[in-house]
Amino acid sequence: MNTPATPSVWKQPAQVWAVAFACVVAFMGIGLVDPILPAIAESLQASPVETELLFTSYLLVTGLAMLVTSWISSRIGAKATLLIGLALIVVFALLCALSGSVDAVIGFRAGWGLGNALFISTALATIVGAASGGSSAAIVLYEAALGLGIAVGPLLGGLLGEQSWRGPFFGVVVLMAIAFVAVLVLLRGPREKRVPVKFSAPFTALRRPALAVLAITALFYNIGFFVLLAFSPFPLGFGAMGIGLTFFGWGVALAVTSVWVAPLLMRRMPRTRIILVVLPLLAIDLIAAGLLVANAAALVACIVVGGLLLGVMNTVLTEAVMEATDLPRSVASSAYSAVRFLGGAMAPPIAALLWHAFNATVPYLFAAASVLLAALTVLLGRRALAHIDDEPADTTTEDAAAILVGDAA
């Protein structure tokens, strides 16, 4: 008997590719400012703590806005939500590029975060609805877009940042404007059925023990993630291009393990076991980065190794959240992402303060301790998470697929 051929993940309608392209550009924005942090500090006469607030304002508003994006999109529709998010990113990226003070850039990055929340909270749900091959194909496409965006963002930031710290912001304006037109023209289909979501839904979702455990785990894990991403450009001591190339390697490593290695591991091990193995390894890598921070080559190696481990964690946490709850995908995504982004928001300025108060080693030790707290949270909450190990890794459901947006950064 002949087995029907599995549809190719890469043979998709034009509307899927339009949203996927916009996803790549949105994720580029995460690491785009990395190579220009020292240049912004110098050009705008800002302290490292003030400069790190570029991440904090962006991630804090993204996280808080996640709590209301499902309420908004359920009323105005996915396409309108995507377009508003893209338009806000274009406007606020342009304002960042034209700013004359670090305070202005910090404020406009907050507006950028609002647009980012509206976009990424809706993007995967849109891809799932239009992709050929079901939710599994959509997840692969989304992970590929995430990996490509995270890898290319620092490289583009380095290239454009060599000319001026304003260059990467202008680059985002152009690319997001193209993405806006692509979504506007190509995202077509039957009128979507809207089921209004209660405003309180994401807040009550966190009462679910499994989702609460995973959200707290992600909060502590994200502190380690963003100390590595946002603080490392300062002790590296490289120019914009050197920082860009370093984090391009980091992004490629993250993409490879998130798309290929993590699924392979999940076919062989329970999800919680993978988490409890990878998080201590990440803590060891962060400790090594702190102890070797004065050696640029060693620090680069630790950053790239960290990318490998972060890629595994992103995908495994995604899969764990998928199986953690029977809530609608937009609600679970909003609740989980809001808590997770708060960890990313607090990490960069705390790292800079610890650097100023002590030395460049201490921020990495702080990050390692946070990652170990994430592992402890999973260990203590294993009873609540027991059911996520009972489901095979290839039985993801469409209703849970959009929770992947919680691992966009």
Buried (B, 14 or more C-beta within 10 A) or exposed (E): EEEEEEEEBEEBBEBBBBBBBBBBBBBBBBBBBBBBBBBBBEBBEBEBBBBBBBBBBBBBBBBBBBBBBBBBBBEEBBBBBBBBBBBBBBBBBBBBBEBEEBEBBBBBBBBBBBBBBBBBBBBBBBBBBBBBBBBBBBBBBBBBBBBBBBBBBBBBBBBBBBEBBBBBBBBBBEBBBBBBEBBBEBBEEEEEEEEEBEEEBBBEBBEBBBBBBBBBBBBBBBBBBBBBBBBBBBBBEBBBBBBBBBBBBBBBBBBBBBBEBBBEBBEEBBBBBBBBBBBBBBBBBBBBBBBBBEEBEBBBBBBBBBBBBBBBBBBBBBBBBBBBBEBBBBBBBBBBBBBBBBBBBBBBBBBBBBBEEEEBBBBBBBBBBBBBBBBBBBBEBBEBBEEBBEBEBEEBEBBBBBBBBBBBB
